[in-house]
């Protein structure tokens, strides 16, 4: 298959108002998406357009919407709504596609566009390639005229649909009454919906990151910067803290002791909980990625649960789920997919399921997490000038061979490029923490010298 030029692991992403994240590209992409999903339809396609709180979302939302209208589609603009909300609304309103304008955990200067099909699933590589061909040659898109043109409208009520759907996923034999929860919305797409969900289920909610101004999304708050939430949990003696990222599809969770719980431990807790409650499905499988710690794999296997790895990206986890029948998977970064309830990662839903597990086992989060031992794992991000395949760089391959020999089969090394930024990620995992740190530092220096 040809290599995608614009689409990465999670849609198209880049600096806002710089190619390809420009209004002009968004307009053509709006046309391309509408044209693709127009196939075999006798009606004008319906496209849901959601966004987070970045300043540049106004520009890209309007440009994409204009493209939909130019191609004869009907656009519904939801305003700020978490990514899983866009996926759900697309499916529940029987729309033909959904679009989320967000750069997720990136700072406000960046933005991105990710696309869902009518079932609320992210697009496979072959469809993204077809959209890229239209992006590069707009003449491939037939022009519409007259009454073939479409229209757009804003529909704020769709946010309520997502809130009701998410609350319904919480087991009705439990309540959040008596729980004090610190909720950090990262000044992003979930700043309003997240506190509302927890409050309506009975919790006392202390809010952080719920005053977006267009430029403060993910700024020293949210899933990437959970320390403020951890400190607030301890200050108010809360039962736990929930930190979302900018588009609300992932979370970092804080225990009542103010401890930041590792994402792989969260996967382990939820995997065992789903098995013990009969919700893991016939596949008896948890789906992780190549980034997941060997410790969580060992923990799940000790409880008779199969652990499978995919490449990085929650859409690849979901693609595997479709074929294997698995019902749960996740990434250590905090994307957790509960397939029974959602087609993509959902930070609010994940928090509710963790609370369910606490109530089921009658244990606090810190106790549940302490039952899972992780291998020492270190990752360094190396800024690169070009993405040359690692196997084609002799100095990197020589260093890799030497480092793997030093681990002597007691660990692993993973080199990969970020799907959204000009970074090479060097990850080393093993039983010996000192050796792991040494190898990661040495290999990072080799990568920077070769590609930086």
C-alpha positions in Angstrom: 0.0 0.0 0.0 1.2 3.5 -0.8 2.4 5.6 2.1 0.1 8.3 3.4 1.4 11.9 3.0 -1.0 13.9 5.1 -2.7 11.4 7.5 -0.8 10.2 10.5 -1.8 7.9 13.4 -4.7 10.1 14.3 -5.8 12.2 11.3 -4.0 15.2 9.8 -2.2 17.4 12.2 0.2 20.4 12.1 0.7 24.1 12.9 -2.5 26.0 12.4 -2.6 28.2 9.3 0.5 26.6 8.0 0.3 23.9 5.3 -1.5 21.5 5.5 -3.5 22.9 8.4 -4.9 25.8 6.4 -8.4 27.0 5.7 -7.8 26.2 2.0 -6.8 22.6 2.7 -9.8 22.2 5.1 -12.1 23.4 2.4 -10.9 20.9 -0.1 -10.9 18.1 2.5 -14.5 19.0 3.3 -15.3 18.6 -0.4 -13.3 15.3 -0.6 -15.0 13.8 2.5 -18.4 14.8 1.2 -17.7 13.4 -2.3 -16.4 10.1 -0.9 -19.4 9.5 1.4 -21.8 10.7 -1.3 -21.2 7.4 -3.2 -24.3 5.3 -3.6 -26.5 7.9 -1.8 -29.7 9.3 -3.2 -29.8 12.1 -0.6 -27.4 14.8 0.4 -24.9 13.4 2.8 -25.0 14.5 6.5 -21.6 15.4 8.0 -21.2 16.1 11.8 -18.4 18.6 12.6 -17.1 18.9 16.1 -14.2 20.7 17.6 -12.2 21.5 20.7 -11.5 25.0 22.1 -8.5 26.2 20.1 -8.6 29.6 18.5 -7.9 28.1 15.1 -11.0 25.8 15.3 -13.2 28.7 14.1 -11.2 29.0 10.9 -11.0 25.3 10.2 -14.6 24.6 11.2 -16.0 27.2 8.9 -13.7 26.2 6.0 -14.5 22.5 6.3 -18.2 23.3 6.6 -17.9 25.5 3.4 -16.4 22.5 1.6 -19.2 20.2 2.7 -21.8 22.8 1.4 -19.9 23.3 -1.8 -20.0 19.5 -2.5 -23.7 19.2 -1.7 -23.6 18.0 1.9 -25.5 19.0 5.0 -23.1 20.1 7.8 -24.1 20.0 11.5 -21.8 22.0 13.7 -21.8 20.8 17.3 -19.4 23.3 18.9 -16.9 22.0 21.5 -17.5 18.3 22.0 -15.1 15.5 22.9 -13.9 13.2 20.1 -15.8 10.2 21.4 -18.9 12.5 21.4 -18.5 13.3 17.8 -18.1 9.5 17.0 -21.2 8.7 19.0 -23.3 11.5 17.6 -22.3 10.6 14.0 -23.6 7.1 14.7 -26.7 8.0 16.7 -27.9 10.7 14.2 -27.3 8.2 11.3 -24.9 10.7 9.7 -22.7 9.7 6.8 -19.5 10.9 8.4 -18.2 12.8 11.4 -15.2 15.1 11.7 -13.3 16.3 14.8 -11.2 19.4 14.5 -8.5 19.0 17.2 -4.8 18.5 17.8 -5.6 16.4 20.9 -2.8 16.9 23.5 -0.8 19.4 21.4 -0.6 23.0 22.4 -3.0 25.5 20.9 -0.7 26.6 18.0 -1.4 23.2 16.4 -4.6 21.8 15.1 -5.8 18.7 13.3 -8.7 16.9 11.5 -9.8 13.4 12.1 -12.6 11.7 10.3 -15.1 9.0 11.3 -17.3 6.9 9.0 -21.1 6.4 9.6 -20.5 3.8 12.3 -18.3 6.2 14.3 -15.1 4.4 13.5 -11.9 6.1 12.3 -11.1 5.6 8.7 -8.8 2.8 7.5 -5.6 3.6 5.6 -7.0 2.9 2.1 -9.8 5.5 2.5 -7.4 8.0 3.8 -5.2 7.4 0.7 -8.2 8.1 -1.5 -9.0 11.3 0.3 -5.3 12.3 -0.1 -5.5 11.8 -3.8 -8.4 14.2 -4.0 -6.6 16.7 -1.7 -3.6 16.7 -4.1 -5.8 16.9 -7.2 -9.1 18.7 -6.5 -10.1 18.2 -10.1 -10.9 14.6 -9.2 -13.9 15.9 -7.2 -16.9 16.7 -9.3 -18.2 20.3 -9.0 -21.8 20.9 -7.8 -24.1 23.7 -8.9 -27.5 25.2 -8.2 -29.7 23.1 -6.0 -27.0 20.5 -5.7 -25.3 22.7 -3.1 -25.7 21.9 0.6 -26.2 23.8 3.8 -25.0 24.0 7.4 -26.5 24.6 10.8 -25.3 24.6 14.4 -27.0 22.1 16.7 -25.9 22.5 20.4 -28.4 19.8 21.6 -26.2 17.0 20.4 -23.9 17.5 23.5 -26.8 16.3 25.6 -27.1 13.1 23.6 -23.4 12.3 24.4 -23.9 13.0 28.1 -26.9 10.8 28.3 -25.1 8.0 26.4 -22.1 8.2 28.6 -24.1 8.1 31.9 -26.0 5.1 30.6 -22.7 3.2 30.4 -22.3 3.4 34.2 -23.7 0.4 35.9 -27.0 1.5 37.5 -26.4 -0.6 40.6 -23.7 1.9 41.6 -23.8 5.6 42.3 -21.3 8.4 42.6 -23.1 9.7 45.7 -20.5 10.5 48.4 -17.6 10.6 46.1 -15.5 13.8 45.7 -13.8 14.0 42.3 -11.4 16.5 40.9 -12.1 16.9 37.2 -9.5 18.6 34.9 -10.9 19.3 31.5 -7.6 20.6 30.1 -9.5 23.8 28.9 -10.5 21.6 26.0 -13.4 19.8 24.4 -14.6 18.1 27.6 -14.4 21.2 29.9 -18.2 21.4 30.1 -19.4 17.8 29.5 -17.0 16.0 31.9 -18.1 17.8 35.2 -21.7 17.5 34.1 -21.5 13.8 33.7 -20.0 13.2 37.1 -22.3 15.7 38.9 -25.4 14.2 37.3 -24.4 10.8 38.6 -24.2 12.2 42.1 -20.5 13.1 42.7 -19.2 16.3 44.3 -17.1 17.8 41.6 -14.1 20.2 41.9 -13.3 21.6 38.5 -10.0 22.5 37.0 -9.2 23.4 33.4 -12.7 24.5 32.6 -12.1 28.1 31.5 -11.0 27.9 27.8 -9.9 31.1 26.1 -8.7 29.7 22.8 -5.0 29.6 23.8 -4.9 27.8 27.1 -5.9 24.3 26.0 -3.5 21.7 27.5 -1.5 24.5 29.1 -0.1 23.2 32.4 -3.2 21.2 32.9 -5.0 18.0 31.8 -3.7 14.5 31.0 -0.2 15.7 30.1 0.2 17.9 33.2 -1.6 16.0 36.0 0.4 17.4 38.9 -2.0 20.3 39.6 -4.9 17.8 39.7 -2.9 15.5 42.0 -2.1 18.4 44.4 -5.8 19.4 44.3 -6.9 15.9 45.2 -4.7 15.9 48.3 -5.7 19.5 49.2 -9.5 18.7 49.1 -9.1 15.1 50.3 -10.9 13.9 47.1 -11.4 10.3 46.3 -9.8 10.5 42.9 -8.8 12.9 40.1 -9.7 12.7 36.4 -7.5 14.5 33.9 -8.7 14.7 30.2 -6.6 15.8 27.2 -7.6 18.5 24.8 -10.1 16.4 22.8 -11.3 14.2 25.7 -10.4 10.9 24.2 -7.9 9.9 26.9 -7.3 10.4 30.6 -4.7 10.4 33.3 -6.2 9.1 36.6 -5.2 10.2 40.1 -5.7 8.1 43.2 -7.2 9.5 46.5 -3.6 9.6 47.8 -2.6 12.0 45.0 -0.7 9.3 43.1 -0.6 9.5 39.3 -1.6 6.0 38.1 0.4 4.6 35.2 -1.8 4.0 32.1 -0.7 0.4 31.8 -1.9 -0.2 35.4 -5.2 1.3 34.4 -5.4 -1.2 31.5 -4.6 -4.1 33.8 -7.2 -3.0 36.4 -9.9 -2.6 33.8 -9.0 -5.9 32.0 -9.3 -8.0 35.1 -12.5 -6.1 36.2 -14.2 -6.9 32.8 -13.2 -10.5 33.0 -14.5 -10.9 36.6 -17.8 -9.2 35.6 -18.2 -11.3 32.5 -17.8 -8.3 30.1 -14.5 -9.2 28.5 -16.3 -11.3 25.8 -15.7 -14.7 24.2 -12.3 -13.6 22.9 -11.0 -13.2 26.6 -8.6 -10.7 25.2 -7.1 -7.3 26.0 -5.6 -5.4 23.1 -2.6 -3.2 23.8 0.1 -1.7 21.6 3.8 -2.1 21.2 4.2 0.6 23.8 2.5 -1.4 26.6 4.7 -2.5 29.5 5.5 -6.2 29.7 4.4 -6.0 33.3 0.8 -5.5 32.4 1.0 -8.4 29.9 2.3 -10.6 32.6 -0.3 -9.5 35.1 -3.2 -10.2 32.7 -1.8 -13.5 31.6 -1.6 -14.5 35.3 -5.3 -14.1 35.4 -5.9 -16.1 32.3 -6.4 -13.2 30.0 -4.8 -13.0 26.6 -2.8 -9.9 25.7 -2.3 -8.8 22.1 -0.3 -5.9 20.7 -0.9 -3.6 17.7 0.9 -0.7 16.3 0.5 2.7 18.1 -2.9 4.4 17.7 -6.3 3.6 19.2 -7.7 3.1 15.7 -5.4 0.1 15.2 -6.6 -1.3 18.5 -10.2 -0.9 17.3 -9.4 -2.5 13.9 -8.0 -5.5 15.7 -11.0 -5.7 17.9 -13.3 -5.9 14.9 -11.6 -9.0 13.7 -10.9 -10.7 17.0 -14.1 -9.9 18.8 -12.2 -8.3 21.7 -14.2 -5.8 23.7 -11.5 -3.9 25.5 -8.1 -2.4 24.7 -5.9 0.6 25.4 -2.7 2.5 25.3 -0.5 3.5 28.2 -1.0 7.1 27.1 -4.6 6.9 28.4 -6.7 6.0 25.3 -9.0 3.2 26.6 -11.6 1.7 24.3 -14.6 -0.1 25.8 -16.1 -1.4 22.6 -19.5 -2.2 24.1 -20.0 1.5 24.7 -17.7 3.4 22.3 -16.0 3.2 19.0 -12.9 5.2 20.1 -11.0 6.2 23.2 -13.1 8.0 25.8 -11.6 9.6 28.9 -14.9 10.2 30.7 -16.2 6.7 30.1 -12.8 5.2 31.2 -13.1 7.1 34.5 -16.6 5.7 35.1 -15.4 2.2 34.4 -12.5 2.6 36.8 -14.9 3.8 39.5 -17.1 0.8 38.8 -14.0 -1.5 39.4 -13.3 0.3 42.7 -16.8 -0.3 43.8 -16.9 -3.9 42.6 -13.7 -4.9 44.4 -14.4 -2.5 47.4 -10.8 -1.2 47.1 -9.4 2.2 46.4 -7.6 3.0 43.2 -4.1 3.0 44.9 -4.7 -0.5 46.2 -5.9 -1.9 42.9 -2.9 -0.3 41.1 -0.4 -1.7 43.7 -1.4 -5.3 42.6 0.3 -4.7 39.2 4.1 -4.5 38.9 5.6 -2.8 35.9 9.1 -3.3 34.4 11.3 -0.1 34.4 10.6 1.6 31.1 12.1 4.8 29.7 11.2 6.8 26.6 13.0 9.8 25.1 11.7 12.0 22.3 14.4 13.0 19.8 13.7 15.9 17.5 14.5 14.8 13.9 14.9 16.6 10.6 13.7 13.7 8.5 12.0 10.4 8.9 14.5 8.0 7.3 13.5 4.4 8.0 15.6 3.3 11.0 16.6 0.1 9.2 18.3 2.2 6.5 20.6 4.0 8.9 23.7 1.9 9.6 24.8 3.7 12.8 21.4 3.2 14.3 21.3 -0.5 13.4 24.8 -1.1 14.8 23.9 0.7 18.1 20.6 -1.2 18.3 22.3 -4.6 17.9 24.9 -3.7 20.6 22.2 -2.5 23.0 20.0 -5.5 22.5 23.0 -7.8 23.3 23.5 -5.8 26.5 19.9 -6.5 27.6 20.5 -10.2 27.2 16.9 -11.1 26.6 15.6 -9.4 29.7 14.1 -6.4 28.0 13.2 -4.8 24.7 13.9 -1.7 22.6 11.4 0.1 20.4 12.2 2.8 17.9 9.3 4.6 16.2 8.4 7.9 14.7 5.6 10.0 16.2 2.6 10.0 14.0 1.9 13.7 14.7 5.2 15.4 15.4 8.8 15.5 14.0 10.0 13.2 16.7 11.7 9.8 17.0 10.6 7.9 20.1 13.3 5.7 21.8 11.7 3.3 24.3 13.7 0.9 26.4 12.3 -1.6 28.9 13.9 -4.2 31.1 14.4 -5.6 34.6 17.6 -3.5 35.3 16.6 0.1 35.7 20.1 1.5 35.6 20.9 -0.4 32.4 17.6 0.7 30.8 18.4 4.3 31.4 21.9 4.0 30.1 20.8 2.3 26.9 18.0 4.8 26.3 20.4 7.7 26.6 23.1 6.2 24.4 20.6 5.2 21.7 18.9 8.6 21.8 22.3 10.3 21.2 22.9 8.0 18.2 19.5 8.8 16.7 20.0 12.5 17.1 23.4 12.4 15.6 22.1 10.5 12.6 18.8 12.3 12.0 18.6 15.4 14.1 
